[in-house]
């Protein structure tokens, strides 16, 4: 089941939603893809690992 199938199943027969999708695309899927890209970029750029200020004895 792809994103469009899930969207169609979730909304059923909703002409207003179909019109919005035709005009703007599947916004939740676009937001999800953008969030995934941002998380991947942040993961490559930032290291939130715990570091001790001094070497452990």
Residue pairs with C-beta under 8 A, 6 or more apart in sequence:
1 9
3 26
3 29
4 26
7 21
7 26
7 28
7 29
11 17
